[in-house]
Amino acid sequence: MLAHQEVIFGSTGQTLTIRQDSSDRSSLCLECSWLSREFLTFTGVDVGLETLMDV
């Protein structure tokens, strides 16, 4: 496995798990391509991907 990410939300008596696994570098190519185009437009410091992705 190349990369593993897991986000867990929960409350009393329940959890919701979102999991993503990458087993090949080709799965990361889209993100790297986007980052290489957008990198020069970044200014300052941002916390969280949503600030970069206009979510």
Jmol script that loads the backbone (N, CA, C; Angstrom):
load data "model"
ATOM      1  N   MET A   1       0.838  -1.164   0.000  1.00  0.00           N
ATOM      2  CA  MET A   1       0.000   0.000   0.000  1.00  0.00           C
ATOM      3  C   MET A   1       0.893   1.240   0.000  1.00  0.00           C
ATOM      4  N   LEU A   2       0.591   2.162  -0.870  1.00  0.00           N
ATOM      5  CA  LEU A   2       1.368   3.390  -1.002  1.00  0.00           C
ATOM      6  C   LEU A   2       0.896   4.459  -0.012  1.00  0.00           C
ATOM      7  N   ALA A   3      -0.420   4.610   0.122  1.00  0.00           N
ATOM      8  CA  ALA A   3      -0.964   5.629   1.026  1.00  0.00           C
ATOM      9  C   ALA A   3      -2.296   5.156   1.584  1.00  0.00           C
ATOM     10  N   HIS A   4      -2.586   5.588   2.797  1.00  0.00           N
ATOM     11  CA  HIS A   4      -3.839   5.232   3.462  1.00  0.00           C
ATOM     12  C   HIS A   4      -4.324   6.448   4.228  1.00  0.00           C
ATOM     13  N   GLN A   5      -5.601   6.759   4.070  1.00  0.00           N
ATOM     14  CA  GLN A   5      -6.187   7.878   4.807  1.00  0.00           C
ATOM     15  C   GLN A   5      -7.525   7.420   5.357  1.00  0.00           C
ATOM     16  N   GLU A   6      -7.811   7.797   6.583  1.00  0.00           N
ATOM     17  CA  GLU A   6      -9.066   7.411   7.214  1.00  0.00           C
ATOM     18  C   GLU A   6      -9.586   8.589   8.022  1.00  0.00           C
ATOM     19  N   VAL A   7     -10.849   8.932   7.822  1.00  0.00           N
ATOM     20  CA  VAL A   7     -11.505   9.998   8.573  1.00  0.00           C
ATOM     21  C   VAL A   7     -12.656   9.357   9.329  1.00  0.00           C
ATOM     22  N   ILE A   8     -12.706   9.570  10.637  1.00  0.00           N
ATOM     23  CA  ILE A   8     -13.726   8.941  11.470  1.00  0.00           C
ATOM     24  C   ILE A   8     -14.555  10.022  12.157  1.00  0.00           C
ATOM     25  N   PHE A   9     -15.861   9.978  11.933  1.00  0.00           N
ATOM     26  CA  PHE A   9     -16.811  10.849  12.610  1.00  0.00           C
ATOM     27  C   PHE A   9     -17.581   9.981  13.591  1.00  0.00           C
ATOM     28  N   GLY A  10     -17.939  10.511  14.738  1.00  0.00           N
ATOM     29  CA  GLY A  10     -18.662   9.670  15.673  1.00  0.00           C
ATOM     30  C   GLY A  10     -19.489  10.433  16.673  1.00  0.00           C
ATOM     31  N   SER A  11     -20.368   9.691  17.282  1.00  0.00           N
ATOM     32  CA  SER A  11     -21.212  10.181  18.353  1.00  0.00           C
ATOM     33  C   SER A  11     -21.485   8.989  19.259  1.00  0.00           C
ATOM     34  N   THR A  12     -22.229   9.187  20.286  1.00  0.00           N
ATOM     35  CA  THR A  12     -22.520   8.106  21.214  1.00  0.00           C
ATOM     36  C   THR A  12     -23.182   6.940  20.481  1.00  0.00           C
ATOM     37  N   GLY A  13     -22.514   5.795  20.492  1.00  0.00           N
ATOM     38  CA  GLY A  13     -23.074   4.589  19.909  1.00  0.00           C
ATOM     39  C   GLY A  13     -22.969   4.449  18.411  1.00  0.00           C
ATOM     40  N   GLN A  14     -22.269   5.363  17.726  1.00  0.00           N
ATOM     41  CA  GLN A  14     -22.163   5.242  16.273  1.00  0.00           C
ATOM     42  C   GLN A  14     -20.894   5.903  15.757  1.00  0.00           C
ATOM     43  N   THR A  15     -20.390   5.389  14.652  1.00  0.00           N
ATOM     44  CA  THR A  15     -19.260   6.014  13.956  1.00  0.00           C
ATOM     45  C   THR A  15     -19.485   5.902  12.457  1.00  0.00           C
ATOM     46  N   LEU A  16     -18.950   6.874  11.728  1.00  0.00           N
ATOM     47  CA  LEU A  16     -18.931   6.856  10.270  1.00  0.00           C
ATOM     48  C   LEU A  16     -17.475   6.954   9.869  1.00  0.00           C
ATOM     49  N   THR A  17     -16.994   5.981   9.092  1.00  0.00           N
ATOM     50  CA  THR A  17     -15.596   5.946   8.678  1.00  0.00           C
ATOM     51  C   THR A  17     -15.511   6.084   7.168  1.00  0.00           C
ATOM     52  N   ILE A  18     -14.701   7.037   6.706  1.00  0.00           N
ATOM     53  CA  ILE A  18     -14.414   7.197   5.281  1.00  0.00           C
ATOM     54  C   ILE A  18     -12.950   6.834   5.103  1.00  0.00           C
ATOM     55  N   ARG A  19     -12.671   5.865   4.227  1.00  0.00           N
ATOM     56  CA  ARG A  19     -11.311   5.355   4.060  1.00  0.00           C
ATOM     57  C   ARG A  19     -10.911   5.404   2.589  1.00  0.00           C
ATOM     58  N   GLN A  20      -9.660   5.779   2.343  1.00  0.00           N
ATOM     59  CA  GLN A  20      -9.118   5.824   0.990  1.00  0.00           C
ATOM     60  C   GLN A  20      -7.753   5.174   1.018  1.00  0.00           C
ATOM     61  N   ASP A  21      -7.525   4.220   0.115  1.00  0.00           N
ATOM     62  CA  ASP A  21      -6.236   3.547  -0.014  1.00  0.00           C
ATOM     63  C   ASP A  21      -5.709   3.741  -1.430  1.00  0.00           C
ATOM     64  N   SER A  22      -4.427   4.030  -1.554  1.00  0.00           N
ATOM     65  CA  SER A  22      -3.775   4.116  -2.860  1.00  0.00           C
ATOM     66  C   SER A  22      -2.717   3.035  -2.939  1.00  0.00           C
ATOM     67  N   SER A  23      -2.763   2.260  -4.005  1.00  0.00           N
ATOM     68  CA  SER A  23      -1.792   1.180  -4.160  1.00  0.00           C
ATOM     69  C   SER A  23      -0.837   1.424  -5.320  1.00  0.00           C
ATOM     70  N   ASP A  24      -1.028   2.539  -6.042  1.00  0.00           N
ATOM     71  CA  ASP A  24      -0.183   2.832  -7.196  1.00  0.00           C
ATOM     72  C   ASP A  24      -0.018   4.344  -7.312  1.00  0.00           C
ATOM     73  N   ARG A  25       1.145   4.793  -7.671  1.00  0.00           N
ATOM     74  CA  ARG A  25       1.402   6.237  -7.784  1.00  0.00           C
ATOM     75  C   ARG A  25       0.531   6.916  -8.832  1.00  0.00           C
ATOM     76  N   SER A  26       0.053   6.183  -9.814  1.00  0.00           N
ATOM     77  CA  SER A  26      -0.782   6.789 -10.853  1.00  0.00           C
ATOM     78  C   SER A  26      -2.069   7.371 -10.273  1.00  0.00           C
ATOM     79  N   SER A  27      -2.521   6.855  -9.136  1.00  0.00           N
ATOM     80  CA  SER A  27      -3.735   7.391  -8.513  1.00  0.00           C
ATOM     81  C   SER A  27      -3.516   8.797  -7.967  1.00  0.00           C
ATOM     82  N   LEU A  28      -2.282   9.208  -7.794  1.00  0.00           N
ATOM     83  CA  LEU A  28      -1.969  10.528  -7.258  1.00  0.00           C
ATOM     84  C   LEU A  28      -1.663  11.547  -8.350  1.00  0.00           C
ATOM     85  N   CYS A  29      -1.619  11.127  -9.601  1.00  0.00           N
ATOM     86  CA  CYS A  29      -1.217  12.008 -10.702  1.00  0.00           C
ATOM     87  C   CYS A  29      -2.153  13.194 -10.890  1.00  0.00           C
ATOM     88  N   LEU A  30      -3.458  12.986 -10.756  1.00  0.00           N
ATOM     89  CA  LEU A  30      -4.410  14.076 -10.936  1.00  0.00           C
ATOM     90  C   LEU A  30      -4.161  15.191  -9.926  1.00  0.00           C
ATOM     91  N   GLU A  31      -3.961  14.832  -8.666  1.00  0.00           N
ATOM     92  CA  GLU A  31      -3.706  15.828  -7.628  1.00  0.00           C
ATOM     93  C   GLU A  31      -2.389  16.558  -7.866  1.00  0.00           C
ATOM     94  N   CYS A  32      -1.358  15.830  -8.273  1.00  0.00           N
ATOM     95  CA  CYS A  32      -0.057  16.461  -8.539  1.00  0.00           C
ATOM     96  C   CYS A  32      -0.148  17.419  -9.711  1.00  0.00           C
ATOM     97  N   SER A  33      -0.912  17.052 -10.724  1.00  0.00           N
ATOM     98  CA  SER A  33      -1.100  17.914 -11.884  1.00  0.00           C
ATOM     99  C   SER A  33      -1.815  19.204 -11.478  1.00  0.00           C
ATOM    100  N   TRP A  34      -2.874  19.074 -10.682  1.00  0.00           N
ATOM    101  CA  TRP A  34      -3.617  20.241 -10.214  1.00  0.00           C
ATOM    102  C   TRP A  34      -2.717  21.147  -9.376  1.00  0.00           C
ATOM    103  N   LEU A  35      -1.955  20.553  -8.460  1.00  0.00           N
ATOM    104  CA  LEU A  35      -1.088  21.327  -7.581  1.00  0.00           C
ATOM    105  C   LEU A  35      -0.023  22.076  -8.369  1.00  0.00           C
ATOM    106  N   SER A  36       0.541  21.443  -9.388  1.00  0.00           N
ATOM    107  CA  SER A  36       1.588  22.107 -10.168  1.00  0.00           C
ATOM    108  C   SER A  36       1.036  23.314 -10.922  1.00  0.00           C
ATOM    109  N   ARG A  37      -0.237  23.272 -11.326  1.00  0.00           N
ATOM    110  CA  ARG A  37      -0.850  24.416 -12.011  1.00  0.00           C
ATOM    111  C   ARG A  37      -1.222  25.532 -11.036  1.00  0.00           C
ATOM    112  N   GLU A  38      -1.693  25.177  -9.851  1.00  0.00           N
ATOM    113  CA  GLU A  38      -2.222  26.148  -8.899  1.00  0.00           C
ATOM    114  C   GLU A  38      -1.188  26.715  -7.934  1.00  0.00           C
ATOM    115  N   PHE A  39      -0.051  26.076  -7.802  1.00  0.00           N
ATOM    116  CA  PHE A  39       0.922  26.433  -6.774  1.00  0.00           C
ATOM    117  C   PHE A  39       1.319  27.900  -6.811  1.00  0.00           C
ATOM    118  N   LEU A  40       1.552  28.451  -7.976  1.00  0.00           N
ATOM    119  CA  LEU A  40       2.026  29.829  -8.076  1.00  0.00           C
ATOM    120  C   LEU A  40       0.966  30.859  -7.696  1.00  0.00           C
ATOM    121  N   THR A  41      -0.297  30.446  -7.610  1.00  0.00           N
ATOM    122  CA  THR A  41      -1.353  31.391  -7.234  1.00  0.00           C
ATOM    123  C   THR A  41      -1.555  31.460  -5.725  1.00  0.00           C
ATOM    124  N   PHE A  42      -0.906  30.596  -4.964  1.00  0.00           N
ATOM    125  CA  PHE A  42      -1.075  30.563  -3.511  1.00  0.00           C
ATOM    126  C   PHE A  42      -0.382  31.764  -2.870  1.00  0.00           C
ATOM    127  N   THR A  43      -1.063  32.392  -1.917  1.00  0.00           N
ATOM    128  CA  THR A  43      -0.460  33.478  -1.146  1.00  0.00           C
ATOM    129  C   THR A  43      -0.788  33.263   0.325  1.00  0.00           C
ATOM    130  N   GLY A  44       0.108  33.608   1.194  1.00  0.00           N
ATOM    131  CA  GLY A  44      -0.139  33.479   2.623  1.00  0.00           C
ATOM    132  C   GLY A  44      -0.162  32.038   3.090  1.00  0.00           C
ATOM    133  N   VAL A  45      -0.815  31.839   4.227  1.00  0.00           N
ATOM    134  CA  VAL A  45      -0.918  30.516   4.832  1.00  0.00           C
ATOM    135  C   VAL A  45      -2.390  30.157   4.979  1.00  0.00           C
ATOM    136  N   ASP A  46      -2.767  28.978   4.511  1.00  0.00           N
ATOM    137  CA  ASP A  46      -4.137  28.486   4.640  1.00  0.00           C
ATOM    138  C   ASP A  46      -4.116  27.177   5.403  1.00  0.00           C
ATOM    139  N   VAL A  47      -5.174  26.915   6.139  1.00  0.00           N
ATOM    140  CA  VAL A  47      -5.313  25.656   6.861  1.00  0.00           C
ATOM    141  C   VAL A  47      -6.509  24.916   6.283  1.00  0.00           C
ATOM    142  N   GLY A  48      -6.294  23.685   5.815  1.00  0.00           N
ATOM    143  CA  GLY A  48      -7.379  22.874   5.266  1.00  0.00           C
ATOM    144  C   GLY A  48      -7.435  22.934   3.751  1.00  0.00           C
ATOM    145  N   LEU A  49      -7.732  21.798   3.143  1.00  0.00           N
ATOM    146  CA  LEU A  49      -7.808  21.726   1.685  1.00  0.00           C
ATOM    147  C   LEU A  49      -8.973  22.523   1.116  1.00  0.00           C
ATOM    148  N   GLU A  50     -10.047  22.699   1.900  1.00  0.00           N
ATOM    149  CA  GLU A  50     -11.212  23.405   1.381  1.00  0.00           C
ATOM    150  C   GLU A  50     -10.876  24.838   0.978  1.00  0.00           C
ATOM    151  N   THR A  51      -9.886  25.457   1.600  1.00  0.00           N
ATOM    152  CA  THR A  51      -9.502  26.817   1.220  1.00  0.00           C
ATOM    153  C   THR A  51      -8.796  26.838  -0.129  1.00  0.00           C
ATOM    154  N   LEU A  52      -8.155  25.746  -0.497  1.00  0.00           N
ATOM    155  CA  LEU A  52      -7.465  25.666  -1.781  1.00  0.00           C
ATOM    156  C   LEU A  52      -8.387  25.233  -2.909  1.00  0.00           C
ATOM    157  N   MET A  53      -9.436  24.488  -2.576  1.00  0.00           N
ATOM    158  CA  MET A  53     -10.294  23.882  -3.585  1.00  0.00           C
ATOM    159  C   MET A  53     -11.603  24.635  -3.776  1.00  0.00           C
ATOM    160  N   ASP A  54     -11.769  25.798  -3.164  1.00  0.00           N
ATOM    161  CA  ASP A  54     -12.998  26.598  -3.277  1.00  0.00           C
ATOM    162  C   ASP A  54     -14.234  25.794  -2.920  1.00  0.00           C
ATOM    163  N   VAL A  55     -14.146  25.015  -1.849  1.00  0.00           N
ATOM    164  CA  VAL A  55     -15.289  24.198  -1.405  1.00  0.00           C
ATOM    165  C   VAL A  55     -16.120  24.996  -0.441  1.00  0.00           C
TER     166      VAL A  55
END
end "model"
wireframe off; spacefill off
backbone 0.3
color backbone group
